[in-house]
Amino acid sequence: MHDEHSELVTVCHEAMATEFAITFAHVDARYARQAAAEAFHELDRLESRLSVFREDSDLARLARQPQGAAVRVDPDTYACLAVALAMEHETGGALNIAHRMRPRCQAADAIRLLPHALAVEPRVPHVALDLGGIGKGFALDRLAALLDQWDLSSVLLRASRSTLLAGDAPPGEAGWPLRFGPGSGGAKVCLQRAALSGSGSDVKGGHIVDPRTGQPATHRRLAYALALTGAEADALSTAFFVLTDAEIGDFCRRHPGTAAYGVDAGDVTLRALQPIHAQHTQVTAS
């Protein structure tokens, strides 16, 4: 519960090779910090299941399985893989968690999900999956669900500076006020019950590869996606970085509640690739 006397409390935690943060609007800061500790404990558990760098993780065990030998996985691992495969299908392969595999293949061709057994079957030898384009957003969704159980819905969750998930608005606000985009050419968004994620080449250079061609995407500098879940926004910001404007427009028209913004290579101005129409967000020029 919160009222006009709620205060903002932010708690941070290192996981998945980045910093996660939770900001609460709540009258009881001590209670909020207790909930954050529980949420971050869950975050560490998720990392232990989803990381490719831990020998006992579900993805590491899957990589060691011979072709055709199914391996039972944690329900959250299964759920994350299911979302990733769905996003691969919906984006025409622009989001592909098997993009590191050689020869190139789609994740749907590399693995098969067995829902009744909560298991994953390798369909090719030496399966190598990378959840970097969706795992952090998926983790934010799981943390938000846990915090709802603590009756903490007025929250803003962040993974690094790239993916944010907003719950209910703080008291007296229309949403969580956020800014995105480069320098003075950015925009402001008022976010509630929605997520925002960004991908770009400013920090790591041309590291985002178009899974469909195997070549770095060079036509954009930055891409931002707004969606209703952290996993979707995280996946779509990666996909939108490599998709054309026309492909992005088609995707957003088919998926209400999504929107896209981008900065072209060599440019400094954020432009709407497909403006937001969802009721939970409002975007204005900076």
N, C-alpha and C positions, 0 to 999 in steps of 0.2 A: 504494500500500500504506500502511496506517496501523496503529499499535499503541497500547499504553497511554501511549507518550511523545508521541503526536500533540498538536499545539497548534492552537488556533483562529486562523486568519488571515483577516481581512476586507479586501477590496479594493473600492473604489468607482469609479464611472464615470458621467459625465453623458451621457445619450442619450435620444431620444424625449421631450424636454422634461421629464425627470425623472431621479432618481438610481437607478442600478442598483448592486447590491452582491452580492458572492459571498463567503460564509464557508466556509472549508475546514477540515476536521479532518484534518491531515496532518503527518507527522513532518518533512518538508522544506519549510520556509516559502518558501525561494527557488524551489523547483520549483513550488509552488502559485502564486506571484506570476507566474512565467513563463507558466503556463497561463492565469491571469487576463488577462494582456496579450493573449494570442491570442484568448481568448473575447471580450474587449471590442473587438478589431479586427473580429471577426465581427459583433458587435452594431452597430458603425458601418456595416458593409456592409448589414445588414438594414434599418437606418433609411433608408439611401439608396434602397432599393428600395420600402419600404412607406410612406414619408412622403408626405402630400398637399401638403406645403409645399416640396418640391424639384421643380423643373421637369423634371428628368430621371428622376424616380422612375417606377416602373411605374404607380402609381395616377394620377400626373399625366399620363402619356402616354395612359393609358386614358381619362381625362376629355376629352382632346382628339380622340379618335377619333370619326368619324361612326358613326351607327347601322349595324350590320352589318359593320363593318370590324374584323376580329380583330387583336389585337396580341399578339405573343409576349412573355412575361414570365419573370422569374427563377423557377426551380423553387420557391424558398421563398415567393415572392409567390403563386404558384399554389397551393401547399400551404395557406397561410394563408387564402386565399379559399375553398378547398374546405372547410376546417374551419368557416369562418364561415357558409357556405351550409348545411352540415349542422346547425349549431347553430340557425340560423334555422328550419329545418324541424322540429327536435326540440322547440323551445320555442314553436312556433306563431307565430313572428314577434316574440316578445318581445326577441330579439336580432336586430337588422337593421342591417347596415353601410351600407344605403342610406337610413337614416332622415332624412337632411338633404335628400333630393330632393323636389322639388315639381313636379307633384303627387305625393303619397305613393305609394310602391310598395315591394314587397319586393325584396331584392337578387336573389333568384332570377328575378324578372321584369325586372331591369335588366341582368343580364349572363348569359352562357352560357359555361361552361368547356369548353374543347376539349382533352381529356387527351392525345391523340396528338401534338398540336402544342405543348403547354404554352402555350396561348394563351387569351385572354379576348376574347369578342365582345360589344360593347355591343348590347343588345336594344332600347334606347330612346335618344333623343338626350340629350346632355349628362349622361353618367353621373357621379355624384359619390358616392364611397364614403368611409367613415370607419372605420378599423380601431381607433379608440380603445378600443372595448370588448373587444378580443381581441388586438391586436397585441403588447402588452407580455408577456402570458402566453405567446403563441406564441414570442416572442424568448427567454424563459426556457427553454422546451423545447429550442430549438435550442442554447442555450449549455450546457445539461446534457448534451446528446448529444455536443457537442464535448469537454467535460471528461471524459466517459466514455472517449473515445479517449486521453486522457492518463492513464488509470487513476485518475481522481479521482472517486470515486462518493460519498464522504462529504462532501456539500456542501449548503449552503442558499443559494438564489438569491432575490434580492428586487428587485422593480421598484417604486420609491417605497415607500410604506407599505401599498400596496393589494394587491399580489399576491406570494405567496411560493411557491417550489417547493423541496421537500425531496428530497434523494437519500437514500442510506443514512444510518443513524443514526451519530452520533459514537461512538467507542469507549466501551463501558460504559453507553451510554444506550439507552433504548427507542425514541428518536426525537429530533427537534429540538423542544425545549420552546418553545412560542410562546403568546402571549396575544392575544386579540382581543375586541372588544366595547367598550362605553363604560364608563369609570370603574370603579367597584366592581361594576358589574352585568355584567361580562364573563365570559369562560371561558378555560380553558387547553386547548391541544391539543398532543399529542405526535405530530409529523408525520414520516412516513418514506415515501419513494417516493409522494408525493401533493402536492397543491397546495391553497392556501387563498387566496381573494381576497375583497375587500370593496368595496362601493359604498355611497355615502351622500350625504346632503344637508347634512352639518354644515359642510363647508368651502366648497362652491360654491353652496349653496342648492339650489333646485329645478331643477337642470340636467339631470336624467335624465328624458327624455321617453319615454312609452310609444309605441313605433313604431306600434302598432295603432290608436291614437286621435289621435296628434299632440299630446297634452296631457301636462304634467308629472305624474309619478307622485307622489302626495301621501300615500299611506297608510302609507309606511314612512319611517323615519329612516335605517336602516342595513340592509344585506343582505349576508350572507356565504355563500360557496359553497365546499365542499370537493369536489375531483374528483381524478382520477388524472393529469391534465396541467395545465400552466399555462394553456394556451389555453382549455381547457374551464372551469376555475375562473374565469378572467377574464371569459369570456362569460357564465357562469351567474350571477355576482354581479350583473351588469347586468340580466340577464333576471329574476332572482329579486326584484330591487327593484320591478319592475312587475307581476309575476305575483301572483295571489291565493294564499293558503295552500293551497287545494285544488289549484290548478294545480301548485304546487311539489311537493306531496306525490305527485301523480300522476307528475310527471317523475322524481322520485327513486326511486320504486318501479319505474319502467321502466328505470332506469339504475343498476345496482349500483355502489357506489363513490362515489356522490355524496351530498351532504347539504347542508342549508340551515339557517341561523340568521338571525334578524333582530331589529330593534328597531322597534316601531311608532312612527309619528309622535307626538310629544309624550311619549314614554316614555323610560325610561333603562335598562330591563332587557332583556337579551338572552334570547331564547327560541328553543327548537328548533322550526323549522318542519318539518324532517324530520331526525331525529337520524342521526348517522353510524353505519354498521354495517361499514364497510370495515376489513379487518384491519390496514391500515397507519396507522390513526389512533386516538386515544383522546381524548375531550373530557370535561373535568370543569369544574364550576363554579369560578369564580375565588375 
